[in-house]
Structures are given as C-alpha cells and as structure tokens.
Amino acid sequence: MKDNRHDYIYQTTDPKSDEAVGTMIFAVMVLVGILYVLQLVFETVEGWYYAAMNWASETAAYVASFWPF
C-alpha cells in the first residue's frame, strides 16, 4: 500500500513563485480591506443623508404647522 502522507497537491521549490503567491495574497487582503473601508464610509454618508432628510422633513412640518391655512 502506498503511503500518501507526503504527497502534496501543490509543492514548489521556486522562491520567485512563492514570493509572487505571497504578494498576490497580500494584494487581495489589501483590496478587501479597502472595499470594507469604502463600505463603512458609504454607510456612514448614507446614514447622515437619511438623518438630514428626516430632520429637514420634520422641521418643515413643524414650521408649516404655524401657517394659518
């Protein structure tokens, strides 16, 4: 019976390809981080927008309540 404990799907002895794979993994992690920060910024701006529109609507309704018609 063959011992498969030392058979790997991917094994390289090329240090340049190891460095390239490491660089690609780092680049993907940085991209994911940037997208996460952009999502947080978008959600914050969106929340501010909706809060401002809600405040403007309530203020307009309050001011309009003093009009005689």
All heavy atoms as TSV, in Angstrom:
chain	resi	resn	atom	element	x	y	z
A	1	MET	N	N	0.847	-1.178	0.000
A	1	MET	CA	C	0.000	0.000	0.000
A	1	MET	C	C	0.895	1.244	0.000
A	1	MET	O	O	1.887	1.301	0.698
A	1	MET	CB	C	-0.908	0.007	1.223
A	1	MET	CG	C	-1.881	1.140	1.132
A	1	MET	SD	S	-2.934	1.441	2.558
A	1	MET	CE	C	-3.835	-0.003	2.781
A	2	LYS	N	N	0.499	2.202	-0.769
A	2	LYS	CA	C	1.293	3.420	-0.896
A	2	LYS	C	C	0.983	4.396	0.242
A	2	LYS	O	O	-0.170	4.596	0.596
A	2	LYS	CB	C	0.987	4.084	-2.235
A	2	LYS	CG	C	1.880	5.253	-2.539
A	2	LYS	CD	C	1.592	5.778	-3.914
A	2	LYS	CE	C	2.476	6.989	-4.157
A	2	LYS	NZ	N	2.190	7.637	-5.410
A	3	ASP	N	N	2.031	4.984	0.797
A	3	ASP	CA	C	1.861	5.953	1.873
A	3	ASP	C	C	1.709	7.347	1.255
A	3	ASP	O	O	2.637	7.871	0.660
A	3	ASP	CB	C	3.082	5.913	2.789
A	3	ASP	CG	C	2.912	6.813	3.996
A	3	ASP	OD1	O	1.787	7.283	4.224
A	3	ASP	OD2	O	3.909	7.033	4.697
A	4	ASN	N	N	0.520	7.960	1.398
A	4	ASN	CA	C	0.228	9.241	0.762
A	4	ASN	C	C	0.440	10.435	1.691
A	4	ASN	O	O	0.034	11.534	1.379
A	4	ASN	CB	C	-1.219	9.268	0.258
A	4	ASN	CG	C	-1.415	8.335	-0.911
A	4	ASN	OD1	O	-0.495	8.141	-1.695
A	4	ASN	ND2	N	-2.585	7.752	-0.999
A	5	ARG	N	N	1.046	10.225	2.821
A	5	ARG	CA	C	1.198	11.329	3.762
A	5	ARG	C	C	2.127	12.417	3.240
A	5	ARG	O	O	2.053	13.543	3.665
A	5	ARG	CB	C	1.716	10.824	5.098
A	5	ARG	CG	C	0.651	10.069	5.878
A	5	ARG	CD	C	1.151	9.649	7.210
A	5	ARG	NE	N	2.155	8.595	6.983
A	5	ARG	CZ	C	2.991	8.150	7.894
A	5	ARG	NH1	N	2.976	8.666	9.102
A	5	ARG	NH2	N	3.845	7.190	7.630
A	6	HIS	N	N	3.018	12.099	2.310
A	6	HIS	CA	C	3.977	13.077	1.821
A	6	HIS	C	C	3.684	13.519	0.390
A	6	HIS	O	O	4.515	14.150	-0.227
A	6	HIS	CB	C	5.400	12.523	1.917
A	6	HIS	CG	C	5.809	12.230	3.327
A	6	HIS	ND1	N	6.032	13.223	4.253
A	6	HIS	CD2	C	5.992	11.070	3.989
A	6	HIS	CE1	C	6.362	12.679	5.412
A	6	HIS	NE2	N	6.337	11.370	5.270
A	7	ASP	N	N	2.529	13.171	-0.111
A	7	ASP	CA	C	2.130	13.627	-1.439
A	7	ASP	C	C	1.286	14.894	-1.271
A	7	ASP	O	O	0.250	14.873	-0.624
A	7	ASP	CB	C	1.304	12.566	-2.171
A	7	ASP	CG	C	2.153	11.355	-2.507
A	7	ASP	OD1	O	3.388	11.490	-2.499
A	7	ASP	OD2	O	1.580	10.289	-2.768
A	8	TYR	N	N	1.760	15.983	-1.869
A	8	TYR	CA	C	1.066	17.256	-1.749
A	8	TYR	C	C	0.451	17.635	-3.092
A	8	TYR	O	O	0.978	17.299	-4.145
A	8	TYR	CB	C	2.025	18.359	-1.304
A	8	TYR	CG	C	2.630	18.095	0.049
A	8	TYR	CD1	C	3.959	17.704	0.166
A	8	TYR	CD2	C	1.869	18.213	1.199
A	8	TYR	CE1	C	4.512	17.445	1.402
A	8	TYR	CE2	C	2.409	17.964	2.439
A	8	TYR	CZ	C	3.739	17.578	2.538
A	8	TYR	OH	O	4.270	17.323	3.761
A	9	ILE	N	N	-0.651	18.351	-3.025
A	9	ILE	CA	C	-1.292	18.808	-4.241
A	9	ILE	C	C	-0.447	19.893	-4.886
A	9	ILE	O	O	-0.269	19.937	-6.087
A	9	ILE	CB	C	-2.707	19.333	-3.933
A	9	ILE	CG1	C	-3.576	18.181	-3.466
A	9	ILE	CG2	C	-3.319	20.004	-5.135
A	9	ILE	CD1	C	-4.934	18.610	-2.968
A	10	TYR	N	N	0.114	20.779	-4.058
A	10	TYR	CA	C	0.891	21.890	-4.587
A	10	TYR	C	C	2.173	21.993	-3.768
A	10	TYR	O	O	2.137	22.186	-2.559
A	10	TYR	CB	C	0.094	23.200	-4.479
A	10	TYR	CG	C	0.857	24.410	-4.937
A	10	TYR	CD1	C	1.062	24.629	-6.285
A	10	TYR	CD2	C	1.399	25.298	-4.033
A	10	TYR	CE1	C	1.776	25.727	-6.723
A	10	TYR	CE2	C	2.109	26.396	-4.458
A	10	TYR	CZ	C	2.299	26.603	-5.807
A	10	TYR	OH	O	3.014	27.691	-6.235
A	11	GLN	N	N	3.282	21.831	-4.433
A	11	GLN	CA	C	4.563	21.960	-3.766
A	11	GLN	C	C	5.537	22.597	-4.738
A	11	GLN	O	O	5.658	22.158	-5.883
A	11	GLN	CB	C	5.084	20.591	-3.321
A	11	GLN	CG	C	6.388	20.669	-2.567
A	11	GLN	CD	C	6.842	19.311	-2.071
A	11	GLN	OE1	O	6.195	18.308	-2.373
A	11	GLN	NE2	N	7.919	19.276	-1.334
A	12	THR	N	N	6.225	23.619	-4.281
A	12	THR	CA	C	7.145	24.310	-5.149
A	12	THR	C	C	8.468	24.525	-4.441
A	12	THR	O	O	8.520	24.646	-3.222
A	12	THR	CB	C	6.578	25.658	-5.613
A	12	THR	OG1	O	7.536	26.259	-6.469
A	12	THR	CG2	C	6.292	26.585	-4.461
A	13	THR	N	N	9.497	24.563	-5.218
A	13	THR	CA	C	10.818	24.891	-4.678
A	13	THR	C	C	11.328	26.177	-5.305
A	13	THR	O	O	12.473	26.532	-5.119
A	13	THR	CB	C	11.818	23.753	-4.950
A	13	THR	OG1	O	11.870	23.505	-6.351
A	13	THR	CG2	C	11.406	22.490	-4.212
A	14	ASP	N	N	10.433	26.863	-6.037
A	14	ASP	CA	C	10.808	28.094	-6.714
A	14	ASP	C	C	10.511	29.282	-5.803
A	14	ASP	O	O	9.348	29.594	-5.542
A	14	ASP	CB	C	10.021	28.224	-8.021
A	14	ASP	CG	C	10.429	29.435	-8.825
A	14	ASP	OD1	O	11.494	30.010	-8.524
A	14	ASP	OD2	O	9.691	29.803	-9.745
A	15	PRO	N	N	11.535	29.967	-5.288
A	15	PRO	CA	C	11.271	31.079	-4.373
A	15	PRO	C	C	10.576	32.268	-5.045
A	15	PRO	O	O	9.849	33.000	-4.392
A	15	PRO	CB	C	12.659	31.480	-3.862
A	15	PRO	CG	C	13.624	30.921	-4.838
A	15	PRO	CD	C	12.958	29.735	-5.474
A	16	LYS	N	N	10.759	32.445	-6.353
A	16	LYS	CA	C	10.080	33.552	-7.035
A	16	LYS	C	C	8.576	33.330	-7.085
A	16	LYS	O	O	7.795	34.257	-6.912
A	16	LYS	CB	C	10.640	33.728	-8.448
A	16	LYS	CG	C	11.983	34.390	-8.483
A	16	LYS	CD	C	12.384	34.714	-9.904
A	16	LYS	CE	C	13.702	35.457	-9.913
A	16	LYS	NZ	N	14.106	35.831	-11.272
A	17	SER	N	N	8.159	32.099	-7.337
A	17	SER	CA	C	6.718	31.839	-7.371
A	17	SER	C	C	6.138	31.920	-5.965
A	17	SER	O	O	4.999	32.364	-5.787
A	17	SER	CB	C	6.419	30.484	-8.001
A	17	SER	OG	O	6.839	29.437	-7.161
A	18	ASP	N	N	6.904	31.508	-4.952
A	18	ASP	CA	C	6.434	31.669	-3.573
A	18	ASP	C	C	6.236	33.141	-3.250
A	18	ASP	O	O	5.246	33.522	-2.631
A	18	ASP	CB	C	7.437	31.064	-2.589
A	18	ASP	CG	C	7.437	29.546	-2.606
A	18	ASP	OD1	O	6.481	28.972	-3.145
A	18	ASP	OD2	O	8.402	28.960	-2.087
A	19	GLU	N	N	7.159	33.961	-3.684
A	19	GLU	CA	C	7.053	35.400	-3.441
A	19	GLU	C	C	5.876	35.987	-4.206
A	19	GLU	O	O	5.150	36.834	-3.686
A	19	GLU	CB	C	8.347	36.095	-3.867
A	19	GLU	CG	C	8.375	37.555	-3.546
A	19	GLU	CD	C	9.710	38.202	-3.913
A	19	GLU	OE1	O	10.704	37.481	-4.076
A	19	GLU	OE2	O	9.713	39.438	-4.052
A	20	ALA	N	N	5.652	35.520	-5.427
A	20	ALA	CA	C	4.532	36.015	-6.229
A	20	ALA	C	C	3.197	35.641	-5.586
A	20	ALA	O	O	2.278	36.466	-5.532
A	20	ALA	CB	C	4.617	35.476	-7.650
A	21	VAL	N	N	3.098	34.411	-5.102
A	21	VAL	CA	C	1.855	33.984	-4.450
A	21	VAL	C	C	1.634	34.799	-3.184
A	21	VAL	O	O	0.511	35.248	-2.903
A	21	VAL	CB	C	1.895	32.465	-4.156
A	21	VAL	CG1	C	0.751	32.066	-3.242
A	21	VAL	CG2	C	1.835	31.673	-5.441
A	22	GLY	N	N	2.678	35.014	-2.410
A	22	GLY	CA	C	2.558	35.828	-1.205
A	22	GLY	C	C	2.149	37.255	-1.519
A	22	GLY	O	O	1.323	37.850	-0.816
A	23	THR	N	N	2.711	37.808	-2.578
A	23	THR	CA	C	2.351	39.163	-2.994
A	23	THR	C	C	0.900	39.232	-3.438
A	23	THR	O	O	0.186	40.192	-3.107
A	23	THR	CB	C	3.273	39.626	-4.136
A	23	THR	OG1	O	4.625	39.537	-3.705
A	23	THR	CG2	C	2.975	41.057	-4.534
A	24	MET	N	N	0.447	38.221	-4.175
A	24	MET	CA	C	-0.951	38.200	-4.616
A	24	MET	C	C	-1.900	38.080	-3.428
A	24	MET	O	O	-2.935	38.758	-3.386
A	24	MET	CB	C	-1.192	37.048	-5.596
A	24	MET	CG	C	-0.650	37.327	-6.966
A	24	MET	SD	S	-0.972	36.084	-8.247
A	24	MET	CE	C	-1.905	34.832	-7.501
A	25	ILE	N	N	-1.579	37.233	-2.471
A	25	ILE	CA	C	-2.432	37.083	-1.293
A	25	ILE	C	C	-2.494	38.396	-0.519
A	25	ILE	O	O	-3.564	38.828	-0.072
A	25	ILE	CB	C	-1.928	35.928	-0.406
A	25	ILE	CG1	C	-2.184	34.591	-1.105
A	25	ILE	CG2	C	-2.594	35.951	0.969
A	25	ILE	CD1	C	-1.576	33.402	-0.408
A	26	PHE	N	N	-1.342	39.060	-0.371
A	26	PHE	CA	C	-1.316	40.351	0.316
A	26	PHE	C	C	-2.132	41.389	-0.437
A	26	PHE	O	O	-2.883	42.163	0.169
A	26	PHE	CB	C	0.134	40.825	0.476
A	26	PHE	CG	C	0.248	42.160	1.135
A	26	PHE	CD1	C	0.022	42.294	2.496
A	26	PHE	CD2	C	0.568	43.282	0.393
A	26	PHE	CE1	C	0.120	43.521	3.112
A	26	PHE	CE2	C	0.666	44.523	1.005
A	26	PHE	CZ	C	0.439	44.645	2.364
A	27	ALA	N	N	-2.031	41.405	-1.762
A	27	ALA	CA	C	-2.780	42.364	-2.569
A	27	ALA	C	C	-4.282	42.133	-2.428
A	27	ALA	O	O	-5.059	43.089	-2.327
A	27	ALA	CB	C	-2.362	42.278	-4.034
A	28	VAL	N	N	-4.701	40.883	-2.397
A	28	VAL	CA	C	-6.124	40.571	-2.224
A	28	VAL	C	C	-6.596	41.022	-0.842
A	28	VAL	O	O	-7.689	41.584	-0.698
A	28	VAL	CB	C	-6.383	39.064	-2.450
A	28	VAL	CG1	C	-7.774	38.666	-1.989
A	28	VAL	CG2	C	-6.187	38.710	-3.909
A	29	MET	N	N	-5.768	40.793	0.173
A	29	MET	CA	C	-6.141	41.218	1.523
A	29	MET	C	C	-6.251	42.742	1.607
A	29	MET	O	O	-7.170	43.264	2.238
A	29	MET	CB	C	-5.121	40.697	2.539
A	29	MET	CG	C	-5.211	39.201	2.745
A	29	MET	SD	S	-3.879	38.468	3.713
A	29	MET	CE	C	-3.800	39.512	5.120
A	30	VAL	N	N	-5.351	43.460	0.968
A	30	VAL	CA	C	-5.413	44.925	0.953
A	30	VAL	C	C	-6.662	45.386	0.210
A	30	VAL	O	O	-7.358	46.309	0.649
A	30	VAL	CB	C	-4.132	45.521	0.325
A	30	VAL	CG1	C	-4.299	46.993	0.022
A	30	VAL	CG2	C	-2.938	45.297	1.246
A	31	LEU	N	N	-6.977	44.751	-0.916
A	31	LEU	CA	C	-8.174	45.103	-1.676
A	31	LEU	C	C	-9.430	44.884	-0.845
A	31	LEU	O	O	-10.333	45.741	-0.832
A	31	LEU	CB	C	-8.240	44.291	-2.968
A	31	LEU	CG	C	-9.475	44.517	-3.828
A	31	LEU	CD1	C	-9.509	45.952	-4.345
A	31	LEU	CD2	C	-9.511	43.526	-4.973
A	32	VAL	N	N	-9.503	43.766	-0.141
A	32	VAL	CA	C	-10.663	43.500	0.713
A	32	VAL	C	C	-10.765	44.551	1.816
A	32	VAL	O	O	-11.854	45.040	2.130
A	32	VAL	CB	C	-10.585	42.071	1.303
A	32	VAL	CG1	C	-11.600	41.869	2.415
A	32	VAL	CG2	C	-10.794	41.042	0.213
A	33	GLY	N	N	-9.631	44.940	2.391
A	33	GLY	CA	C	-9.632	45.984	3.414
A	33	GLY	C	C	-10.112	47.313	2.874
A	33	GLY	O	O	-10.890	48.019	3.519
A	34	ILE	N	N	-9.651	47.670	1.679
A	34	ILE	CA	C	-10.081	48.932	1.060
A	34	ILE	C	C	-11.580	48.901	0.778
A	34	ILE	O	O	-12.287	49.881	1.035
A	34	ILE	CB	C	-9.268	49.202	-0.220
A	34	ILE	CG1	C	-7.827	49.573	0.144
A	34	ILE	CG2	C	-9.902	50.314	-1.051
A	34	ILE	CD1	C	-6.898	49.650	-1.043
A	35	LEU	N	N	-12.077	47.794	0.258
A	35	LEU	CA	C	-13.515	47.687	-0.014
A	35	LEU	C	C	-14.328	47.765	1.272
A	35	LEU	O	O	-15.420	48.354	1.295
A	35	LEU	CB	C	-13.816	46.390	-0.761
A	35	LEU	CG	C	-13.313	46.329	-2.196
A	35	LEU	CD1	C	-13.573	44.947	-2.786
A	35	LEU	CD2	C	-13.961	47.399	-3.050
A	36	TYR	N	N	-13.811	47.192	2.352
A	36	TYR	CA	C	-14.508	47.266	3.636
A	36	TYR	C	C	-14.580	48.707	4.130
A	36	TYR	O	O	-15.635	49.163	4.590
A	36	TYR	CB	C	-13.808	46.375	4.665
A	36	TYR	CG	C	-14.443	46.415	6.030
A	36	TYR	CD1	C	-15.678	45.811	6.253
A	36	TYR	CD2	C	-13.834	47.057	7.086
A	36	TYR	CE1	C	-16.277	45.844	7.500
A	36	TYR	CE2	C	-14.420	47.104	8.334
A	36	TYR	CZ	C	-15.645	46.485	8.542
A	36	TYR	OH	O	-16.232	46.535	9.768
A	37	VAL	N	N	-13.479	49.434	4.028
A	37	VAL	CA	C	-13.470	50.843	4.444
A	37	VAL	C	C	-14.424	51.658	3.580
A	37	VAL	O	O	-15.165	52.513	4.090
A	37	VAL	CB	C	-12.033	51.410	4.393
A	37	VAL	CG1	C	-12.033	52.914	4.533
A	37	VAL	CG2	C	-11.174	50.772	5.474
A	38	LEU	N	N	-14.442	51.405	2.273
A	38	LEU	CA	C	-15.379	52.112	1.393
A	38	LEU	C	C	-16.826	51.822	1.770
A	38	LEU	O	O	-17.685	52.709	1.726
A	38	LEU	CB	C	-15.126	51.731	-0.063
A	38	LEU	CG	C	-13.907	52.356	-0.721
A	38	LEU	CD1	C	-13.725	51.805	-2.128
A	38	LEU	CD2	C	-14.028	53.865	-0.756
A	39	GLN	N	N	-17.109	50.586	2.148
A	39	GLN	CA	C	-18.457	50.233	2.563
A	39	GLN	C	C	-18.836	50.994	3.835
A	39	GLN	O	O	-19.958	51.511	3.948
A	39	GLN	CB	C	-18.575	48.737	2.805
A	39	GLN	CG	C	-19.943	48.304	3.276
A	39	GLN	CD	C	-20.030	46.822	3.562
A	39	GLN	OE1	O	-19.076	46.090	3.362
A	39	GLN	NE2	N	-21.161	46.385	4.044
A	40	LEU	N	N	-17.914	51.069	4.798
A	40	LEU	CA	C	-18.200	51.810	6.025
A	40	LEU	C	C	-18.433	53.292	5.740
A	40	LEU	O	O	-19.353	53.901	6.306
A	40	LEU	CB	C	-17.050	51.650	7.019
A	40	LEU	CG	C	-16.921	50.289	7.689
A	40	LEU	CD1	C	-15.701	50.269	8.602
A	40	LEU	CD2	C	-18.169	49.951	8.472
A	41	VAL	N	N	-17.628	53.872	4.870
A	41	VAL	CA	C	-17.792	55.282	4.518
A	41	VAL	C	C	-19.140	55.498	3.840
A	41	VAL	O	O	-19.869	56.443	4.161
A	41	VAL	CB	C	-16.631	55.759	3.622
A	41	VAL	CG1	C	-16.924	57.114	3.009
A	41	VAL	CG2	C	-15.331	55.803	4.411
A	42	PHE	N	N	-19.493	54.618	2.916
A	42	PHE	CA	C	-20.774	54.745	2.217
A	42	PHE	C	C	-21.939	54.654	3.196
A	42	PHE	O	O	-22.889	55.446	3.128
A	42	PHE	CB	C	-20.901	53.662	1.146
A	42	PHE	CG	C	-22.240	53.641	0.481
A	42	PHE	CD1	C	-22.580	54.592	-0.457
A	42	PHE	CD2	C	-23.178	52.673	0.813
A	42	PHE	CE1	C	-23.822	54.589	-1.064
A	42	PHE	CE2	C	-24.417	52.657	0.220
A	42	PHE	CZ	C	-24.742	53.623	-0.725
A	43	GLU	N	N	-21.888	53.669	4.103
A	43	GLU	CA	C	-22.979	53.513	5.064
A	43	GLU	C	C	-23.080	54.722	5.990
A	43	GLU	O	O	-24.178	55.137	6.362
A	43	GLU	CB	C	-22.791	52.233	5.875
A	43	GLU	CG	C	-23.022	50.973	5.065
A	43	GLU	CD	C	-22.722	49.713	5.844
A	43	GLU	OE1	O	-22.268	49.798	7.010
A	43	GLU	OE2	O	-22.931	48.619	5.292
A	44	THR	N	N	-21.940	55.307	6.360
A	44	THR	CA	C	-21.952	56.489	7.216
A	44	THR	C	C	-22.566	57.680	6.486
A	44	THR	O	O	-23.434	58.376	7.029
A	44	THR	CB	C	-20.521	56.827	7.667
A	44	THR	OG1	O	-19.987	55.711	8.366
A	44	THR	CG2	C	-20.508	58.047	8.562
A	45	VAL	N	N	-22.143	57.913	5.259
A	45	VAL	CA	C	-22.680	59.029	4.481
A	45	VAL	C	C	-24.166	58.818	4.211
A	45	VAL	O	O	-24.960	59.765	4.293
A	45	VAL	CB	C	-21.881	59.213	3.170
A	45	VAL	CG1	C	-22.561	60.192	2.236
A	45	VAL	CG2	C	-20.460	59.657	3.483
A	46	GLU	N	N	-24.536	57.595	3.912
A	46	GLU	CA	C	-25.951	57.292	3.674
A	46	GLU	C	C	-26.783	57.556	4.935
A	46	GLU	O	O	-27.876	58.126	4.863
A	46	GLU	CB	C	-26.099	55.837	3.243
A	46	GLU	CG	C	-27.505	55.437	2.877
A	46	GLU	CD	C	-27.602	53.972	2.510
A	46	GLU	OE1	O	-26.839	53.149	3.042
A	46	GLU	OE2	O	-28.467	53.649	1.679
A	47	GLY	N	N	-26.257	57.172	6.089
A	47	GLY	CA	C	-26.959	57.435	7.345
A	47	GLY	C	C	-27.101	58.914	7.615
A	47	GLY	O	O	-28.164	59.379	8.054
A	48	TRP	N	N	-26.032	59.676	7.367
A	48	TRP	CA	C	-26.103	61.126	7.539
A	48	TRP	C	C	-27.131	61.736	6.595
A	48	TRP	O	O	-27.875	62.640	6.980
A	48	TRP	CB	C	-24.749	61.766	7.288
A	48	TRP	CG	C	-23.739	61.543	8.369
A	48	TRP	CD1	C	-23.967	61.105	9.637
A	48	TRP	CD2	C	-22.339	61.766	8.264
A	48	TRP	NE1	N	-22.793	61.026	10.313
A	48	TRP	CE2	C	-21.775	61.429	9.513
A	48	TRP	CE3	C	-21.509	62.203	7.243
A	48	TRP	CZ2	C	-20.419	61.533	9.751
A	48	TRP	CZ3	C	-20.150	62.295	7.483
A	48	TRP	CH2	C	-19.620	61.972	8.731
A	49	TYR	N	N	-27.162	61.241	5.362
A	49	TYR	CA	C	-28.112	61.772	4.381
A	49	TYR	C	C	-29.545	61.528	4.852
A	49	TYR	O	O	-30.375	62.441	4.842
A	49	TYR	CB	C	-27.875	61.127	3.020
A	49	TYR	CG	C	-28.924	61.479	2.003
A	49	TYR	CD1	C	-28.935	62.718	1.382
A	49	TYR	CD2	C	-29.934	60.566	1.674
A	49	TYR	CE1	C	-29.916	63.052	0.462
A	49	TYR	CE2	C	-30.904	60.891	0.750
A	49	TYR	CZ	C	-30.890	62.127	0.148
A	49	TYR	OH	O	-31.860	62.450	-0.755
A	50	TYR	N	N	-29.849	60.296	5.236
A	50	TYR	CA	C	-31.209	59.990	5.672
A	50	TYR	C	C	-31.577	60.759	6.945
A	50	TYR	O	O	-32.712	61.206	7.094
A	50	TYR	CB	C	-31.391	58.488	5.883
A	50	TYR	CG	C	-31.495	57.725	4.589
A	50	TYR	CD1	C	-30.696	56.624	4.325
A	50	TYR	CD2	C	-32.397	58.105	3.602
A	50	TYR	CE1	C	-30.781	55.939	3.130
A	50	TYR	CE2	C	-32.499	57.428	2.408
A	50	TYR	CZ	C	-31.685	56.336	2.178
A	50	TYR	OH	O	-31.783	55.666	1.007
A	51	ALA	N	N	-30.615	60.923	7.850
A	51	ALA	CA	C	-30.885	61.692	9.069
A	51	ALA	C	C	-31.145	63.158	8.728
A	51	ALA	O	O	-32.050	63.778	9.306
A	51	ALA	CB	C	-29.717	61.562	10.042
A	52	ALA	N	N	-30.373	63.715	7.805
A	52	ALA	CA	C	-30.570	65.111	7.405
A	52	ALA	C	C	-31.913	65.286	6.717
A	52	ALA	O	O	-32.622	66.283	6.957
A	52	ALA	CB	C	-29.431	65.560	6.488
A	53	MET	N	N	-32.289	64.360	5.857
A	53	MET	CA	C	-33.581	64.460	5.174
A	53	MET	C	C	-34.733	64.309	6.165
A	53	MET	O	O	-35.757	65.003	6.057
A	53	MET	CB	C	-33.702	63.393	4.075
A	53	MET	CG	C	-32.790	63.635	2.896
A	53	MET	SD	S	-33.073	65.229	2.099
A	53	MET	CE	C	-31.649	66.138	2.612
A	54	ASN	N	N	-34.578	63.430	7.138
A	54	ASN	CA	C	-35.611	63.264	8.160
A	54	ASN	C	C	-35.738	64.535	8.999
A	54	ASN	O	O	-36.851	65.008	9.282
A	54	ASN	CB	C	-35.282	62.068	9.054
A	54	ASN	CG	C	-36.404	61.718	9.989
A	54	ASN	OD1	O	-37.561	62.015	9.719
A	54	ASN	ND2	N	-36.072	61.090	11.102
A	55	TRP	N	N	-34.599	65.115	9.384
A	55	TRP	CA	C	-34.614	66.363	10.158
A	55	TRP	C	C	-35.256	67.488	9.346
A	55	TRP	O	O	-36.070	68.249	9.873
A	55	TRP	CB	C	-33.189	66.741	10.552
A	55	TRP	CG	C	-33.116	68.043	11.270
A	55	TRP	CD1	C	-33.327	68.271	12.596
A	55	TRP	CD2	C	-32.851	69.322	10.670
A	55	TRP	NE1	N	-33.196	69.604	12.871
A	55	TRP	CE2	C	-32.904	70.284	11.713
A	55	TRP	CE3	C	-32.566	69.748	9.382
A	55	TRP	CZ2	C	-32.682	71.627	11.489
A	55	TRP	CZ3	C	-32.349	71.090	9.155
A	55	TRP	CH2	C	-32.402	72.020	10.203
A	56	ALA	N	N	-34.895	67.601	8.062
A	56	ALA	CA	C	-35.460	68.648	7.213
A	56	ALA	C	C	-36.963	68.466	7.058
A	56	ALA	O	O	-37.727	69.445	7.091
A	56	ALA	CB	C	-34.778	68.650	5.847
A	57	SER	N	N	-37.397	67.242	6.915
A	57	SER	CA	C	-38.827	66.970	6.767
A	57	SER	C	C	-39.584	67.329	8.039
A	57	SER	O	O	-40.654	67.969	7.983
A	57	SER	CB	C	-39.040	65.501	6.427
A	57	SER	OG	O	-40.403	65.184	6.402
A	58	GLU	N	N	-39.051	66.937	9.190
A	58	GLU	CA	C	-39.711	67.255	10.450
A	58	GLU	C	C	-39.694	68.758	10.726
A	58	GLU	O	O	-40.669	69.315	11.239
A	58	GLU	CB	C	-39.048	66.496	11.602
A	58	GLU	CG	C	-39.326	65.004	11.564
A	58	GLU	CD	C	-38.658	64.264	12.705
A	58	GLU	OE1	O	-38.021	64.915	13.564
A	58	GLU	OE2	O	-38.758	63.030	12.738
A	59	THR	N	N	-38.603	69.427	10.391
A	59	THR	CA	C	-38.518	70.876	10.575
A	59	THR	C	C	-39.516	71.592	9.679
A	59	THR	O	O	-40.197	72.530	10.107
A	59	THR	CB	C	-37.083	71.363	10.292
A	59	THR	OG1	O	-36.185	70.678	11.154
A	59	THR	CG2	C	-36.957	72.854	10.511
A	60	ALA	N	N	-39.616	71.156	8.428
A	60	ALA	CA	C	-40.576	71.764	7.503
A	60	ALA	C	C	-42.001	71.546	7.985
A	60	ALA	O	O	-42.845	72.453	7.908
A	60	ALA	CB	C	-40.392	71.197	6.106
A	61	ALA	N	N	-42.290	70.358	8.513
A	61	ALA	CA	C	-43.635	70.090	9.027
A	61	ALA	C	C	-43.932	70.954	10.242
A	61	ALA	O	O	-45.056	71.464	10.401
A	61	ALA	CB	C	-43.779	68.614	9.370
A	62	TYR	N	N	-42.936	71.154	11.097
A	62	TYR	CA	C	-43.129	71.994	12.284
A	62	TYR	C	C	-43.365	73.447	11.891
A	62	TYR	O	O	-44.268	74.101	12.416
A	62	TYR	CB	C	-41.910	71.875	13.203
A	62	TYR	CG	C	-41.972	72.760	14.415
A	62	TYR	CD1	C	-42.815	72.451	15.475
A	62	TYR	CD2	C	-41.192	73.907	14.501
A	62	TYR	CE1	C	-42.884	73.271	16.590
A	62	TYR	CE2	C	-41.246	74.732	15.607
A	62	TYR	CZ	C	-42.088	74.404	16.655
A	62	TYR	OH	O	-42.151	75.221	17.753
A	63	VAL	N	N	-42.566	73.950	10.963
A	63	VAL	CA	C	-42.727	75.332	10.511
A	63	VAL	C	C	-44.074	75.498	9.802
A	63	VAL	O	O	-44.778	76.492	9.987
A	63	VAL	CB	C	-41.553	75.748	9.600
A	63	VAL	CG1	C	-41.830	77.074	8.913
A	63	VAL	CG2	C	-40.258	75.827	10.403
A	64	ALA	N	N	-44.442	74.505	9.008
A	64	ALA	CA	C	-45.714	74.586	8.281
A	64	ALA	C	C	-46.908	74.509	9.230
A	64	ALA	O	O	-48.001	74.983	8.890
A	64	ALA	CB	C	-45.786	73.460	7.260
A	65	SER	N	N	-46.727	73.972	10.412
A	65	SER	CA	C	-47.851	73.888	11.348
A	65	SER	C	C	-48.270	75.251	11.865
A	65	SER	O	O	-49.389	75.398	12.384
A	65	SER	CB	C	-47.495	72.956	12.504
A	65	SER	OG	O	-46.521	73.566	13.359
A	66	PHE	N	N	-47.424	76.263	11.745
A	66	PHE	CA	C	-47.774	77.606	12.202
A	66	PHE	C	C	-48.532	78.394	11.144
A	66	PHE	O	O	-49.067	79.454	11.439
A	66	PHE	CB	C	-46.500	78.389	12.607
A	66	PHE	CG	C	-45.862	77.865	13.835
A	66	PHE	CD1	C	-44.631	77.218	13.772
A	66	PHE	CD2	C	-46.472	77.989	15.075
A	66	PHE	CE1	C	-44.022	76.736	14.916
A	66	PHE	CE2	C	-45.870	77.504	16.226
A	66	PHE	CZ	C	-44.644	76.875	16.140
A	67	TRP	N	N	-48.556	77.912	9.918
A	67	TRP	CA	C	-49.248	78.645	8.860
A	67	TRP	C	C	-50.748	78.531	9.070
A	67	TRP	O	O	-51.259	77.477	9.465
A	67	TRP	CB	C	-48.860	78.098	7.488
A	67	TRP	CG	C	-47.402	78.358	7.134
A	67	TRP	CD1	C	-46.561	79.213	7.756
A	67	TRP	CD2	C	-46.671	77.767	6.073
A	67	TRP	NE1	N	-45.330	79.189	7.142
A	67	TRP	CE2	C	-45.368	78.313	6.113
A	67	TRP	CE3	C	-46.980	76.841	5.087
A	67	TRP	CZ2	C	-44.387	77.947	5.195
A	67	TRP	CZ3	C	-46.009	76.493	4.191
A	67	TRP	CH2	C	-44.730	77.051	4.246
A	68	PRO	N	N	-51.461	79.593	8.788
A	68	PRO	CA	C	-52.901	79.577	9.081
A	68	PRO	C	C	-53.735	78.775	8.099
A	68	PRO	O	O	-54.929	78.622	8.303
A	68	PRO	CB	C	-53.274	81.062	9.039
A	68	PRO	CG	C	-52.268	81.692	8.150
A	68	PRO	CD	C	-51.012	80.909	8.329
A	69	PHE	N	N	-53.191	78.301	7.033
A	69	PHE	CA	C	-54.009	77.561	6.068
A	69	PHE	C	C	-53.532	76.150	5.891
A	69	PHE	O	O	-52.540	75.691	6.288
A	69	PHE	CB	C	-54.066	78.258	4.708
A	69	PHE	CG	C	-52.739	78.635	4.158
A	69	PHE	CD1	C	-52.013	77.750	3.385
A	69	PHE	CD2	C	-52.180	79.891	4.420
A	69	PHE	CE1	C	-50.781	78.106	2.873
A	69	PHE	CE2	C	-50.970	80.254	3.906
A	69	PHE	CZ	C	-50.243	79.368	3.129
